[in-house]
Amino acid sequence: MQFVIIDLDKPQPPEQQQLVKKYFKGYIPHVVLLDANGTAVYNQSGEVSESQVSRILDGLFDGPSK
C-alpha cells in the first residue's frame, strides 16, 4: 500500500501530473483509491470517513484473489 499526497501548489513529477489530470475534479479535498491494477475503486471530492476508507481497503485486500 502506498499513500501519495499531492500538493497542487507545488510542481509535481510527470507521473503525478498525469494522475492529477486523470482523476482530480477541481475540488479539495479529493480522494482517489486505486487497486493493484491502477483502476480507481473510489474517486470522489469531499471528505471521506476513516470507516468508509477502511471498508474499501478491506474489500481490496479480501477481494476475489482466490
PDBQT receptor file of N, H, CA, C and O in Angstrom, charges set to zero:
ATOM      1  N   MET A   1       0.847  -1.149   0.000  1.00  0.00    +0.000 N 
ATOM      2  CA  MET A   1       0.000   0.000   0.000  1.00  0.00    +0.000 C 
ATOM      3  C   MET A   1       0.900   1.221   0.000  1.00  0.00    +0.000 C 
ATOM      4  O   MET A   1       1.931   1.251   0.671  1.00  0.00    +0.000 OA
ATOM      5  N   GLN A   2       0.498   2.219  -0.757  1.00  0.00    +0.000 N 
ATOM      6  H   GLN A   2      -0.340   2.194  -1.302  1.00  0.00    +0.000 HD
ATOM      7  CA  GLN A   2       1.266   3.452  -0.843  1.00  0.00    +0.000 C 
ATOM      8  C   GLN A   2       0.296   4.624  -0.781  1.00  0.00    +0.000 C 
ATOM      9  O   GLN A   2      -0.716   4.647  -1.481  1.00  0.00    +0.000 OA
ATOM     10  N   PHE A   3       0.618   5.590   0.059  1.00  0.00    +0.000 N 
ATOM     11  H   PHE A   3       1.440   5.572   0.628  1.00  0.00    +0.000 HD
ATOM     12  CA  PHE A   3      -0.169   6.809   0.155  1.00  0.00    +0.000 C 
ATOM     13  C   PHE A   3       0.596   7.910  -0.560  1.00  0.00    +0.000 C 
ATOM     14  O   PHE A   3       1.792   8.087  -0.328  1.00  0.00    +0.000 OA
ATOM     15  N   VAL A   4      -0.080   8.648  -1.423  1.00  0.00    +0.000 N 
ATOM     16  H   VAL A   4      -1.051   8.504  -1.611  1.00  0.00    +0.000 HD
ATOM     17  CA  VAL A   4       0.546   9.758  -2.136  1.00  0.00    +0.000 C 
ATOM     18  C   VAL A   4      -0.300  10.989  -1.889  1.00  0.00    +0.000 C 
ATOM     19  O   VAL A   4      -1.481  11.030  -2.234  1.00  0.00    +0.000 OA
ATOM     20  N   ILE A   5       0.307  11.975  -1.298  1.00  0.00    +0.000 N 
ATOM     21  H   ILE A   5       1.267  11.942  -1.017  1.00  0.00    +0.000 HD
ATOM     22  CA  ILE A   5      -0.369  13.257  -1.073  1.00  0.00    +0.000 C 
ATOM     23  C   ILE A   5       0.211  14.236  -2.085  1.00  0.00    +0.000 C 
ATOM     24  O   ILE A   5       1.427  14.413  -2.162  1.00  0.00    +0.000 OA
ATOM     25  N   ILE A   6      -0.653  14.860  -2.848  1.00  0.00    +0.000 N 
ATOM     26  H   ILE A   6      -1.641  14.716  -2.786  1.00  0.00    +0.000 HD
ATOM     27  CA  ILE A   6      -0.205  15.778  -3.893  1.00  0.00    +0.000 C 
ATOM     28  C   ILE A   6      -0.590  17.192  -3.504  1.00  0.00    +0.000 C 
ATOM     29  O   ILE A   6      -1.766  17.490  -3.295  1.00  0.00    +0.000 OA
ATOM     30  N   ASP A   7       0.401  18.059  -3.409  1.00  0.00    +0.000 N 
ATOM     31  H   ASP A   7       1.357  17.817  -3.579  1.00  0.00    +0.000 HD
ATOM     32  CA  ASP A   7       0.198  19.474  -3.115  1.00  0.00    +0.000 C 
ATOM     33  C   ASP A   7       0.101  20.209  -4.446  1.00  0.00    +0.000 C 
ATOM     34  O   ASP A   7       1.098  20.347  -5.154  1.00  0.00    +0.000 OA
ATOM     35  N   LEU A   8      -1.090  20.679  -4.786  1.00  0.00    +0.000 N 
ATOM     36  H   LEU A   8      -1.900  20.566  -4.210  1.00  0.00    +0.000 HD
ATOM     37  CA  LEU A   8      -1.309  21.323  -6.080  1.00  0.00    +0.000 C 
ATOM     38  C   LEU A   8      -0.602  22.665  -6.198  1.00  0.00    +0.000 C 
ATOM     39  O   LEU A   8      -0.510  23.215  -7.295  1.00  0.00    +0.000 OA
ATOM     40  N   ASP A   9      -0.097  23.206  -5.080  1.00  0.00    +0.000 N 
ATOM     41  H   ASP A   9      -0.173  22.759  -4.188  1.00  0.00    +0.000 HD
ATOM     42  CA  ASP A   9       0.624  24.473  -5.118  1.00  0.00    +0.000 C 
ATOM     43  C   ASP A   9       2.103  24.294  -5.437  1.00  0.00    +0.000 C 
ATOM     44  O   ASP A   9       2.827  25.278  -5.589  1.00  0.00    +0.000 OA
ATOM     45  N   LYS A  10       2.556  23.051  -5.541  1.00  0.00    +0.000 N 
ATOM     46  H   LYS A  10       1.968  22.252  -5.418  1.00  0.00    +0.000 HD
ATOM     47  CA  LYS A  10       3.964  22.767  -5.830  1.00  0.00    +0.000 C 
ATOM     48  C   LYS A  10       4.053  21.951  -7.114  1.00  0.00    +0.000 C 
ATOM     49  O   LYS A  10       3.148  21.180  -7.432  1.00  0.00    +0.000 OA
ATOM     50  N   PRO A  11       5.156  22.126  -7.855  1.00  0.00    +0.000 N 
ATOM     51  CA  PRO A  11       5.330  21.317  -9.076  1.00  0.00    +0.000 C 
ATOM     52  C   PRO A  11       5.382  19.823  -8.745  1.00  0.00    +0.000 C 
ATOM     53  O   PRO A  11       5.950  19.413  -7.733  1.00  0.00    +0.000 OA
ATOM     54  N   GLN A  12       4.780  19.030  -9.616  1.00  0.00    +0.000 N 
ATOM     55  H   GLN A  12       4.318  19.363 -10.438  1.00  0.00    +0.000 HD
ATOM     56  CA  GLN A  12       4.769  17.581  -9.429  1.00  0.00    +0.000 C 
ATOM     57  C   GLN A  12       5.591  16.916 -10.534  1.00  0.00    +0.000 C 
ATOM     58  O   GLN A  12       5.739  17.455 -11.630  1.00  0.00    +0.000 OA
ATOM     59  N   PRO A  13       6.121  15.731 -10.216  1.00  0.00    +0.000 N 
ATOM     60  CA  PRO A  13       6.775  14.958 -11.275  1.00  0.00    +0.000 C 
ATOM     61  C   PRO A  13       5.742  14.547 -12.334  1.00  0.00    +0.000 C 
ATOM     62  O   PRO A  13       4.542  14.538 -12.056  1.00  0.00    +0.000 OA
ATOM     63  N   PRO A  14       6.200  14.210 -13.537  1.00  0.00    +0.000 N 
ATOM     64  CA  PRO A  14       5.256  13.890 -14.630  1.00  0.00    +0.000 C 
ATOM     65  C   PRO A  14       4.219  12.822 -14.293  1.00  0.00    +0.000 C 
ATOM     66  O   PRO A  14       3.061  12.953 -14.691  1.00  0.00    +0.000 OA
ATOM     67  N   GLU A  15       4.604  11.762 -13.565  1.00  0.00    +0.000 N 
ATOM     68  H   GLU A  15       5.544  11.656 -13.241  1.00  0.00    +0.000 HD
ATOM     69  CA  GLU A  15       3.615  10.712 -13.275  1.00  0.00    +0.000 C 
ATOM     70  C   GLU A  15       2.506  11.230 -12.361  1.00  0.00    +0.000 C 
ATOM     71  O   GLU A  15       1.355  10.814 -12.493  1.00  0.00    +0.000 OA
ATOM     72  N   GLN A  16       2.839  12.136 -11.433  1.00  0.00    +0.000 N 
ATOM     73  H   GLN A  16       3.774  12.474 -11.326  1.00  0.00    +0.000 HD
ATOM     74  CA  GLN A  16       1.796  12.726 -10.584  1.00  0.00    +0.000 C 
ATOM     75  C   GLN A  16       0.953  13.711 -11.380  1.00  0.00    +0.000 C 
ATOM     76  O   GLN A  16      -0.251  13.810 -11.142  1.00  0.00    +0.000 OA
ATOM     77  N   GLN A  17       1.541  14.435 -12.306  1.00  0.00    +0.000 N 
ATOM     78  H   GLN A  17       2.519  14.355 -12.499  1.00  0.00    +0.000 HD
ATOM     79  CA  GLN A  17       0.770  15.347 -13.157  1.00  0.00    +0.000 C 
ATOM     80  C   GLN A  17      -0.275  14.562 -13.941  1.00  0.00    +0.000 C 
ATOM     81  O   GLN A  17      -1.405  15.025 -14.102  1.00  0.00    +0.000 OA
ATOM     82  N   GLN A  18       0.090  13.382 -14.428  1.00  0.00    +0.000 N 
ATOM     83  H   GLN A  18       1.008  13.006 -14.297  1.00  0.00    +0.000 HD
ATOM     84  CA  GLN A  18      -0.860  12.543 -15.167  1.00  0.00    +0.000 C 
ATOM     85  C   GLN A  18      -2.009  12.099 -14.278  1.00  0.00    +0.000 C 
ATOM     86  O   GLN A  18      -3.161  12.083 -14.710  1.00  0.00    +0.000 OA
ATOM     87  N   LEU A  19      -1.699  11.735 -13.022  1.00  0.00    +0.000 N 
ATOM     88  H   LEU A  19      -0.763  11.748 -12.671  1.00  0.00    +0.000 HD
ATOM     89  CA  LEU A  19      -2.754  11.322 -12.092  1.00  0.00    +0.000 C 
ATOM     90  C   LEU A  19      -3.702  12.475 -11.803  1.00  0.00    +0.000 C 
ATOM     91  O   LEU A  19      -4.918  12.290 -11.760  1.00  0.00    +0.000 OA
ATOM     92  N   VAL A  20      -3.142  13.675 -11.602  1.00  0.00    +0.000 N 
ATOM     93  H   VAL A  20      -2.154  13.826 -11.637  1.00  0.00    +0.000 HD
ATOM     94  CA  VAL A  20      -3.984  14.846 -11.337  1.00  0.00    +0.000 C 
ATOM     95  C   VAL A  20      -4.913  15.091 -12.521  1.00  0.00    +0.000 C 
ATOM     96  O   VAL A  20      -6.113  15.297 -12.335  1.00  0.00    +0.000 OA
ATOM     97  N   LYS A  21      -4.374  15.072 -13.725  1.00  0.00    +0.000 N 
ATOM     98  H   LYS A  21      -3.399  14.905 -13.876  1.00  0.00    +0.000 HD
ATOM     99  CA  LYS A  21      -5.206  15.307 -14.921  1.00  0.00    +0.000 C 
ATOM    100  C   LYS A  21      -6.291  14.242 -15.070  1.00  0.00    +0.000 C 
ATOM    101  O   LYS A  21      -7.409  14.541 -15.490  1.00  0.00    +0.000 OA
ATOM    102  N   LYS A  22      -5.958  13.006 -14.727  1.00  0.00    +0.000 N 
ATOM    103  H   LYS A  22      -5.050  12.763 -14.386  1.00  0.00    +0.000 HD
ATOM    104  CA  LYS A  22      -6.903  11.909 -14.908  1.00  0.00    +0.000 C 
ATOM    105  C   LYS A  22      -8.010  11.895 -13.859  1.00  0.00    +0.000 C 
ATOM    106  O   LYS A  22      -9.165  11.620 -14.184  1.00  0.00    +0.000 OA
ATOM    107  N   TYR A  23      -7.668  12.191 -12.593  1.00  0.00    +0.000 N 
ATOM    108  H   TYR A  23      -6.730  12.415 -12.329  1.00  0.00    +0.000 HD
ATOM    109  CA  TYR A  23      -8.625  11.970 -11.508  1.00  0.00    +0.000 C 
ATOM    110  C   TYR A  23      -9.151  13.227 -10.820  1.00  0.00    +0.000 C 
ATOM    111  O   TYR A  23     -10.283  13.218 -10.336  1.00  0.00    +0.000 OA
ATOM    112  N   PHE A  24      -8.381  14.295 -10.758  1.00  0.00    +0.000 N 
ATOM    113  H   PHE A  24      -7.462  14.303 -11.151  1.00  0.00    +0.000 HD
ATOM    114  CA  PHE A  24      -8.784  15.473  -9.980  1.00  0.00    +0.000 C 
ATOM    115  C   PHE A  24      -9.950  16.184 -10.654  1.00  0.00    +0.000 C 
ATOM    116  O   PHE A  24      -9.904  16.482 -11.848  1.00  0.00    +0.000 OA
ATOM    117  N   LYS A  25     -10.993  16.450  -9.879  1.00  0.00    +0.000 N 
ATOM    118  H   LYS A  25     -11.030  16.208  -8.909  1.00  0.00    +0.000 HD
ATOM    119  CA  LYS A  25     -12.206  17.066 -10.412  1.00  0.00    +0.000 C 
ATOM    120  C   LYS A  25     -12.306  18.553 -10.082  1.00  0.00    +0.000 C 
ATOM    121  O   LYS A  25     -13.321  19.185 -10.377  1.00  0.00    +0.000 OA
ATOM    122  N   GLY A  26     -11.264  19.114  -9.474  1.00  0.00    +0.000 N 
ATOM    123  H   GLY A  26     -10.441  18.600  -9.235  1.00  0.00    +0.000 HD
ATOM    124  CA  GLY A  26     -11.244  20.549  -9.212  1.00  0.00    +0.000 C 
ATOM    125  C   GLY A  26     -11.690  20.953  -7.825  1.00  0.00    +0.000 C 
ATOM    126  O   GLY A  26     -11.736  22.145  -7.521  1.00  0.00    +0.000 OA
ATOM    127  N   TYR A  27     -12.016  20.006  -6.983  1.00  0.00    +0.000 N 
ATOM    128  H   TYR A  27     -11.978  19.037  -7.230  1.00  0.00    +0.000 HD
ATOM    129  CA  TYR A  27     -12.463  20.316  -5.632  1.00  0.00    +0.000 C 
ATOM    130  C   TYR A  27     -11.528  19.693  -4.606  1.00  0.00    +0.000 C 
ATOM    131  O   TYR A  27     -11.017  18.590  -4.800  1.00  0.00    +0.000 OA
ATOM    132  N   ILE A  28     -11.316  20.409  -3.526  1.00  0.00    +0.000 N 
ATOM    133  H   ILE A  28     -11.731  21.305  -3.369  1.00  0.00    +0.000 HD
ATOM    134  CA  ILE A  28     -10.454  19.921  -2.441  1.00  0.00    +0.000 C 
ATOM    135  C   ILE A  28     -11.312  19.800  -1.189  1.00  0.00    +0.000 C 
ATOM    136  O   ILE A  28     -12.075  20.720  -0.897  1.00  0.00    +0.000 OA
ATOM    137  N   PRO A  29     -11.222  18.713  -0.439  1.00  0.00    +0.000 N 
ATOM    138  CA  PRO A  29     -10.346  17.565  -0.635  1.00  0.00    +0.000 C 
ATOM    139  C   PRO A  29     -10.871  16.652  -1.736  1.00  0.00    +0.000 C 
ATOM    140  O   PRO A  29     -12.050  16.680  -2.087  1.00  0.00    +0.000 OA
ATOM    141  N   HIS A  30      -9.963  15.846  -2.267  1.00  0.00    +0.000 N 
ATOM    142  H   HIS A  30      -9.004  15.823  -1.982  1.00  0.00    +0.000 HD
ATOM    143  CA  HIS A  30     -10.310  14.857  -3.287  1.00  0.00    +0.000 C 
ATOM    144  C   HIS A  30      -9.558  13.577  -2.956  1.00  0.00    +0.000 C 
ATOM    145  O   HIS A  30      -8.348  13.602  -2.731  1.00  0.00    +0.000 OA
ATOM    146  N   VAL A  31     -10.266  12.475  -2.927  1.00  0.00    +0.000 N 
ATOM    147  H   VAL A  31     -11.249  12.455  -3.110  1.00  0.00    +0.000 HD
ATOM    148  CA  VAL A  31      -9.667  11.194  -2.545  1.00  0.00    +0.000 C 
ATOM    149  C   VAL A  31      -9.831  10.211  -3.698  1.00  0.00    +0.000 C 
ATOM    150  O   VAL A  31     -10.928  10.027  -4.225  1.00  0.00    +0.000 OA
ATOM    151  N   VAL A  32      -8.726   9.585  -4.078  1.00  0.00    +0.000 N 
ATOM    152  H   VAL A  32      -7.834   9.734  -3.650  1.00  0.00    +0.000 HD
ATOM    153  CA  VAL A  32      -8.738   8.541  -5.091  1.00  0.00    +0.000 C 
ATOM    154  C   VAL A  32      -8.056   7.319  -4.495  1.00  0.00    +0.000 C 
ATOM    155  O   VAL A  32      -6.943   7.416  -3.976  1.00  0.00    +0.000 OA
ATOM    156  N   LEU A  33      -8.717   6.177  -4.566  1.00  0.00    +0.000 N 
ATOM    157  H   LEU A  33      -9.621   6.098  -4.987  1.00  0.00    +0.000 HD
ATOM    158  CA  LEU A  33      -8.124   4.912  -4.144  1.00  0.00    +0.000 C 
ATOM    159  C   LEU A  33      -8.011   4.033  -5.376  1.00  0.00    +0.000 C 
ATOM    160  O   LEU A  33      -8.996   3.794  -6.075  1.00  0.00    +0.000 OA
ATOM    161  N   LEU A  34      -6.799   3.554  -5.636  1.00  0.00    +0.000 N 
ATOM    162  H   LEU A  34      -6.000   3.748  -5.068  1.00  0.00    +0.000 HD
ATOM    163  CA  LEU A  34      -6.542   2.712  -6.795  1.00  0.00    +0.000 C 
ATOM    164  C   LEU A  34      -6.269   1.286  -6.344  1.00  0.00    +0.000 C 
ATOM    165  O   LEU A  34      -5.637   1.070  -5.310  1.00  0.00    +0.000 OA
ATOM    166  N   ASP A  35      -6.742   0.313  -7.116  1.00  0.00    +0.000 N 
ATOM    167  H   ASP A  35      -7.255   0.489  -7.956  1.00  0.00    +0.000 HD
ATOM    168  CA  ASP A  35      -6.424  -1.074  -6.806  1.00  0.00    +0.000 C 
ATOM    169  C   ASP A  35      -5.036  -1.408  -7.355  1.00  0.00    +0.000 C 
ATOM    170  O   ASP A  35      -4.359  -0.535  -7.900  1.00  0.00    +0.000 OA
ATOM    171  N   ALA A  36      -4.617  -2.648  -7.217  1.00  0.00    +0.000 N 
ATOM    172  H   ALA A  36      -5.166  -3.356  -6.774  1.00  0.00    +0.000 HD
ATOM    173  CA  ALA A  36      -3.277  -3.061  -7.638  1.00  0.00    +0.000 C 
ATOM    174  C   ALA A  36      -3.056  -2.889  -9.133  1.00  0.00    +0.000 C 
ATOM    175  O   ALA A  36      -1.913  -2.797  -9.581  1.00  0.00    +0.000 OA
ATOM    176  N   ASN A  37      -4.129  -2.844  -9.909  1.00  0.00    +0.000 N 
ATOM    177  H   ASN A  37      -5.058  -2.918  -9.545  1.00  0.00    +0.000 HD
ATOM    178  CA  ASN A  37      -4.024  -2.667 -11.360  1.00  0.00    +0.000 C 
ATOM    179  C   ASN A  37      -4.061  -1.208 -11.780  1.00  0.00    +0.000 C 
ATOM    180  O   ASN A  37      -3.950  -0.896 -12.966  1.00  0.00    +0.000 OA
ATOM    181  N   GLY A  38      -4.218  -0.307 -10.805  1.00  0.00    +0.000 N 
ATOM    182  H   GLY A  38      -4.308  -0.561  -9.842  1.00  0.00    +0.000 HD
ATOM    183  CA  GLY A  38      -4.287   1.116 -11.117  1.00  0.00    +0.000 C 
ATOM    184  C   GLY A  38      -5.670   1.596 -11.482  1.00  0.00    +0.000 C 
ATOM    185  O   GLY A  38      -5.827   2.707 -11.989  1.00  0.00    +0.000 OA
ATOM    186  N   THR A  39      -6.683   0.775 -11.233  1.00  0.00    +0.000 N 
ATOM    187  H   THR A  39      -6.556  -0.128 -10.821  1.00  0.00    +0.000 HD
ATOM    188  CA  THR A  39      -8.072   1.146 -11.506  1.00  0.00    +0.000 C 
ATOM    189  C   THR A  39      -8.653   1.858 -10.291  1.00  0.00    +0.000 C 
ATOM    190  O   THR A  39      -8.495   1.396  -9.161  1.00  0.00    +0.000 OA
ATOM    191  N   ALA A  40      -9.317   2.971 -10.521  1.00  0.00    +0.000 N 
ATOM    192  H   ALA A  40      -9.445   3.347 -11.439  1.00  0.00    +0.000 HD
ATOM    193  CA  ALA A  40      -9.913   3.722  -9.421  1.00  0.00    +0.000 C 
ATOM    194  C   ALA A  40     -11.095   2.950  -8.846  1.00  0.00    +0.000 C 
ATOM    195  O   ALA A  40     -12.053   2.646  -9.558  1.00  0.00    +0.000 OA
ATOM    196  N   VAL A  41     -11.024   2.634  -7.555  1.00  0.00    +0.000 N 
ATOM    197  H   VAL A  41     -10.246   2.880  -6.976  1.00  0.00    +0.000 HD
ATOM    198  CA  VAL A  41     -12.141   1.979  -6.877  1.00  0.00    +0.000 C 
ATOM    199  C   VAL A  41     -12.923   2.988  -6.035  1.00  0.00    +0.000 C 
ATOM    200  O   VAL A  41     -14.029   2.702  -5.575  1.00  0.00    +0.000 OA
ATOM    201  N   TYR A  42     -12.341   4.161  -5.840  1.00  0.00    +0.000 N 
ATOM    202  H   TYR A  42     -11.443   4.393  -6.213  1.00  0.00    +0.000 HD
ATOM    203  CA  TYR A  42     -13.026   5.275  -5.177  1.00  0.00    +0.000 C 
ATOM    204  C   TYR A  42     -12.421   6.541  -5.749  1.00  0.00    +0.000 C 
ATOM    205  O   TYR A  42     -11.199   6.687  -5.782  1.00  0.00    +0.000 OA
ATOM    206  N   ASN A  43     -13.267   7.460  -6.201  1.00  0.00    +0.000 N 
ATOM    207  H   ASN A  43     -14.259   7.342  -6.174  1.00  0.00    +0.000 HD
ATOM    208  CA  ASN A  43     -12.792   8.707  -6.805  1.00  0.00    +0.000 C 
ATOM    209  C   ASN A  43     -13.848   9.780  -6.560  1.00  0.00    +0.000 C 
ATOM    210  O   ASN A  43     -14.747   9.974  -7.378  1.00  0.00    +0.000 OA
ATOM    211  N   GLN A  44     -13.734  10.471  -5.435  1.00  0.00    +0.000 N 
ATOM    212  H   GLN A  44     -13.003  10.313  -4.770  1.00  0.00    +0.000 HD
ATOM    213  CA  GLN A  44     -14.753  11.444  -5.050  1.00  0.00    +0.000 C 
ATOM    214  C   GLN A  44     -14.122  12.691  -4.428  1.00  0.00    +0.000 C 
ATOM    215  O   GLN A  44     -13.092  12.617  -3.758  1.00  0.00    +0.000 OA
ATOM    216  N   SER A  45     -14.752  13.813  -4.661  1.00  0.00    +0.000 N 
ATOM    217  H   SER A  45     -15.589  13.873  -5.205  1.00  0.00    +0.000 HD
ATOM    218  CA  SER A  45     -14.389  15.038  -3.968  1.00  0.00    +0.000 C 
ATOM    219  C   SER A  45     -15.156  15.103  -2.665  1.00  0.00    +0.000 C 
ATOM    220  O   SER A  45     -16.263  14.575  -2.564  1.00  0.00    +0.000 OA
ATOM    221  N   GLY A  46     -14.575  15.747  -1.670  1.00  0.00    +0.000 N 
ATOM    222  H   GLY A  46     -13.676  16.176  -1.752  1.00  0.00    +0.000 HD
ATOM    223  CA  GLY A  46     -15.224  15.888  -0.375  1.00  0.00    +0.000 C 
ATOM    224  C   GLY A  46     -14.570  14.995   0.657  1.00  0.00    +0.000 C 
ATOM    225  O   GLY A  46     -13.751  14.131   0.343  1.00  0.00    +0.000 OA
ATOM    226  N   GLU A  47     -14.952  15.229   1.881  1.00  0.00    +0.000 N 
ATOM    227  H   GLU A  47     -15.617  15.931   2.137  1.00  0.00    +0.000 HD
ATOM    228  CA  GLU A  47     -14.382  14.439   2.967  1.00  0.00    +0.000 C 
ATOM    229  C   GLU A  47     -14.923  13.018   2.928  1.00  0.00    +0.000 C 
ATOM    230  O   GLU A  47     -16.071  12.782   2.550  1.00  0.00    +0.000 OA
ATOM    231  N   VAL A  48     -14.084  12.086   3.323  1.00  0.00    +0.000 N 
ATOM    232  H   VAL A  48     -13.151  12.278   3.631  1.00  0.00    +0.000 HD
ATOM    233  CA  VAL A  48     -14.484  10.695   3.396  1.00  0.00    +0.000 C 
ATOM    234  C   VAL A  48     -14.097  10.188   4.781  1.00  0.00    +0.000 C 
ATOM    235  O   VAL A  48     -13.014  10.489   5.283  1.00  0.00    +0.000 OA
ATOM    236  N   SER A  49     -14.973   9.432   5.377  1.00  0.00    +0.000 N 
ATOM    237  H   SER A  49     -15.852   9.187   4.969  1.00  0.00    +0.000 HD
ATOM    238  CA  SER A  49     -14.712   8.962   6.736  1.00  0.00    +0.000 C 
ATOM    239  C   SER A  49     -13.661   7.857   6.736  1.00  0.00    +0.000 C 
ATOM    240  O   SER A  49     -13.477   7.140   5.752  1.00  0.00    +0.000 OA
ATOM    241  N   GLU A  50     -12.993   7.748   7.851  1.00  0.00    +0.000 N 
ATOM    242  H   GLU A  50     -13.142   8.331   8.650  1.00  0.00    +0.000 HD
ATOM    243  CA  GLU A  50     -11.997   6.692   8.023  1.00  0.00    +0.000 C 
ATOM    244  C   GLU A  50     -12.637   5.319   7.868  1.00  0.00    +0.000 C 
ATOM    245  O   GLU A  50     -12.035   4.414   7.290  1.00  0.00    +0.000 OA
ATOM    246  N   SER A  51     -13.856   5.159   8.383  1.00  0.00    +0.000 N 
ATOM    247  H   SER A  51     -14.345   5.894   8.852  1.00  0.00    +0.000 HD
ATOM    248  CA  SER A  51     -14.524   3.860   8.296  1.00  0.00    +0.000 C 
ATOM    249  C   SER A  51     -14.849   3.509   6.843  1.00  0.00    +0.000 C 
ATOM    250  O   SER A  51     -14.767   2.344   6.455  1.00  0.00    +0.000 OA
ATOM    251  N   GLN A  52     -15.215   4.502   6.044  1.00  0.00    +0.000 N 
ATOM    252  H   GLN A  52     -15.282   5.449   6.359  1.00  0.00    +0.000 HD
ATOM    253  CA  GLN A  52     -15.515   4.229   4.643  1.00  0.00    +0.000 C 
ATOM    254  C   GLN A  52     -14.241   3.815   3.898  1.00  0.00    +0.000 C 
ATOM    255  O   GLN A  52     -14.265   2.868   3.112  1.00  0.00    +0.000 OA
ATOM    256  N   VAL A  53     -13.139   4.515   4.140  1.00  0.00    +0.000 N 
ATOM    257  H   VAL A  53     -13.119   5.285   4.778  1.00  0.00    +0.000 HD
ATOM    258  CA  VAL A  53     -11.861   4.150   3.518  1.00  0.00    +0.000 C 
ATOM    259  C   VAL A  53     -11.459   2.749   3.964  1.00  0.00    +0.000 C 
ATOM    260  O   VAL A  53     -10.983   1.956   3.151  1.00  0.00    +0.000 OA
ATOM    261  N   SER A  54     -11.642   2.435   5.235  1.00  0.00    +0.000 N 
ATOM    262  H   SER A  54     -12.028   3.078   5.895  1.00  0.00    +0.000 HD
ATOM    263  CA  SER A  54     -11.304   1.102   5.752  1.00  0.00    +0.000 C 
ATOM    264  C   SER A  54     -12.104   0.017   5.054  1.00  0.00    +0.000 C 
ATOM    265  O   SER A  54     -11.552  -1.026   4.702  1.00  0.00    +0.000 OA
ATOM    266  N   ARG A  55     -13.401   0.245   4.847  1.00  0.00    +0.000 N 
ATOM    267  H   ARG A  55     -13.849   1.092   5.133  1.00  0.00    +0.000 HD
ATOM    268  CA  ARG A  55     -14.244  -0.738   4.161  1.00  0.00    +0.000 C 
ATOM    269  C   ARG A  55     -13.756  -0.973   2.733  1.00  0.00    +0.000 C 
ATOM    270  O   ARG A  55     -13.701  -2.110   2.266  1.00  0.00    +0.000 OA
ATOM    271  N   ILE A  56     -13.406   0.111   2.048  1.00  0.00    +0.000 N 
ATOM    272  H   ILE A  56     -13.451   1.035   2.428  1.00  0.00    +0.000 HD
ATOM    273  CA  ILE A  56     -12.933  -0.019   0.671  1.00  0.00    +0.000 C 
ATOM    274  C   ILE A  56     -11.614  -0.787   0.637  1.00  0.00    +0.000 C 
ATOM    275  O   ILE A  56     -11.439  -1.692  -0.178  1.00  0.00    +0.000 OA
ATOM    276  N   LEU A  57     -10.691  -0.425   1.523  1.00  0.00    +0.000 N 
ATOM    277  H   LEU A  57     -10.833   0.311   2.186  1.00  0.00    +0.000 HD
ATOM    278  CA  LEU A  57      -9.394  -1.107   1.567  1.00  0.00    +0.000 C 
ATOM    279  C   LEU A  57      -9.559  -2.566   1.968  1.00  0.00    +0.000 C 
ATOM    280  O   LEU A  57      -8.891  -3.437   1.412  1.00  0.00    +0.000 OA
ATOM    281  N   ASP A  58     -10.436  -2.843   2.924  1.00  0.00    +0.000 N 
ATOM    282  H   ASP A  58     -10.979  -2.136   3.375  1.00  0.00    +0.000 HD
ATOM    283  CA  ASP A  58     -10.700  -4.234   3.313  1.00  0.00    +0.000 C 
ATOM    284  C   ASP A  58     -11.186  -5.036   2.111  1.00  0.00    +0.000 C 
ATOM    285  O   ASP A  58     -10.770  -6.176   1.906  1.00  0.00    +0.000 OA
ATOM    286  N   GLY A  59     -12.066  -4.436   1.322  1.00  0.00    +0.000 N 
ATOM    287  H   GLY A  59     -12.405  -3.510   1.488  1.00  0.00    +0.000 HD
ATOM    288  CA  GLY A  59     -12.566  -5.116   0.132  1.00  0.00    +0.000 C 
ATOM    289  C   GLY A  59     -11.475  -5.395  -0.878  1.00  0.00    +0.000 C 
ATOM    290  O   GLY A  59     -11.494  -6.426  -1.550  1.00  0.00    +0.000 OA
ATOM    291  N   LEU A  60     -10.517  -4.478  -0.989  1.00  0.00    +0.000 N 
ATOM    292  H   LEU A  60     -10.501  -3.641  -0.443  1.00  0.00    +0.000 HD
ATOM    293  CA  LEU A  60      -9.400  -4.707  -1.911  1.00  0.00    +0.000 C 
ATOM    294  C   LEU A  60      -8.514  -5.845  -1.442  1.00  0.00    +0.000 C 
ATOM    295  O   LEU A  60      -8.080  -6.673  -2.243  1.00  0.00    +0.000 OA
ATOM    296  N   PHE A  61      -8.243  -5.887  -0.130  1.00  0.00    +0.000 N 
ATOM    297  H   PHE A  61      -8.596  -5.215   0.521  1.00  0.00    +0.000 HD
ATOM    298  CA  PHE A  61      -7.352  -6.902   0.403  1.00  0.00    +0.000 C 
ATOM    299  C   PHE A  61      -8.038  -8.266   0.518  1.00  0.00    +0.000 C 
ATOM    300  O   PHE A  61      -7.387  -9.303   0.388  1.00  0.00    +0.000 OA
ATOM    301  N   ASP A  62      -9.349  -8.263   0.761  1.00  0.00    +0.000 N 
ATOM    302  H   ASP A  62      -9.877  -7.420   0.867  1.00  0.00    +0.000 HD
ATOM    303  CA  ASP A  62     -10.080  -9.520   0.932  1.00  0.00    +0.000 C 
ATOM    304  C   ASP A  62     -10.816  -9.937  -0.331  1.00  0.00    +0.000 C 
ATOM    305  O   ASP A  62     -11.518 -10.948  -0.342  1.00  0.00    +0.000 OA
ATOM    306  N   GLY A  63     -10.655  -9.155  -1.399  1.00  0.00    +0.000 N 
ATOM    307  H   GLY A  63     -10.084  -8.334  -1.390  1.00  0.00    +0.000 HD
ATOM    308  CA  GLY A  63     -11.406  -9.357  -2.619  1.00  0.00    +0.000 C 
ATOM    309  C   GLY A  63     -11.149 -10.674  -3.321  1.00  0.00    +0.000 C 
ATOM    310  O   GLY A  63     -10.461 -11.551  -2.798  1.00  0.00    +0.000 OA
ATOM    311  N   PRO A  64     -11.708 -10.800  -4.509  1.00  0.00    +0.000 N 
ATOM    312  CA  PRO A  64     -11.665 -12.070  -5.243  1.00  0.00    +0.000 C 
ATOM    313  C   PRO A  64     -10.282 -12.361  -5.824  1.00  0.00    +0.000 C 
ATOM    314  O   PRO A  64     -10.084 -12.291  -7.037  1.00  0.00    +0.000 OA
ATOM    315  N   SER A  65      -9.340 -12.684  -4.963  1.00  0.00    +0.000 N 
ATOM    316  H   SER A  65      -9.500 -12.741  -3.978  1.00  0.00    +0.000 HD
ATOM    317  CA  SER A  65      -7.999 -13.042  -5.425  1.00  0.00    +0.000 C 
ATOM    318  C   SER A  65      -7.736 -14.530  -5.200  1.00  0.00    +0.000 C 
ATOM    319  O   SER A  65      -6.604 -14.997  -5.322  1.00  0.00    +0.000 OA
ATOM    320  N   LYS A  66      -8.788 -15.259  -4.874  1.00  0.00    +0.000 N 
ATOM    321  H   LYS A  66      -9.708 -14.879  -4.774  1.00  0.00    +0.000 HD
ATOM    322  CA  LYS A  66      -8.645 -16.694  -4.564  1.00  0.00    +0.000 C 
ATOM    323  C   LYS A  66      -8.903 -17.543  -5.777  1.00  0.00    +0.000 C 
ATOM    324  O   LYS A  66      -8.826 -18.770  -5.699  1.00  0.00    +0.000 OA
TER     325      LYS A  66
